[in-house]
Amino acid sequence: SVPPPCAHKFKLLVSEMGSAVVYICEMCGSLPHWYIWECKNCKLKTCRPCAYKA
């Protein structure tokens, strides 16, 4: 059986200044992002445009 789709609730994650941490959008693959939107439910990480589409 297939699980129901996630009702995404996004929160903003920001890397520390001077940090080597950069994020990659899991939907479109764009990078680098110094901040990313993460779903509180399924942990999907997306750029801002993809967060609006999800």
C-alpha positions in Angstrom: 0.0 0.0 0.0 1.1 3.6 -0.7 1.3 6.0 2.2 -0.9 9.1 1.9 0.8 12.3 0.6 2.3 14.6 3.1 0.5 17.7 4.2 3.8 19.8 4.2 4.5 22.3 6.9 7.7 24.0 6.1 10.2 25.7 8.5 13.3 27.6 7.5 16.7 26.2 8.1 19.7 28.5 7.9 23.4 27.5 7.8 25.7 29.4 10.2 27.8 32.3 8.9 31.1 31.0 7.7 29.9 27.4 7.7 30.7 25.1 4.9 27.1 23.7 5.1 25.1 24.4 1.9 21.8 22.9 1.0 20.6 21.2 -2.2 16.9 21.3 -3.1 15.5 17.7 -3.1 12.9 18.6 -5.7 14.8 20.5 -8.5 18.4 19.8 -7.5 19.4 23.5 -7.5 22.4 24.5 -5.3 24.0 26.1 -3.4 21.5 27.4 -0.9 22.6 29.0 2.4 19.0 28.5 3.7 16.4 25.9 2.8 12.8 25.0 3.6 12.3 21.7 5.5 9.0 20.0 6.0 8.3 19.3 9.7 6.5 16.1 8.8 8.5 14.3 6.1 11.9 16.2 6.3 11.7 17.2 2.6 14.2 20.0 1.9 13.3 22.4 -0.9 14.2 25.8 -2.2 11.7 28.6 -1.8 10.1 28.2 -5.3 9.7 24.5 -4.9 8.2 24.9 -1.4 5.4 26.9 -2.9 4.8 24.1 -5.5 4.9 21.2 -3.0 
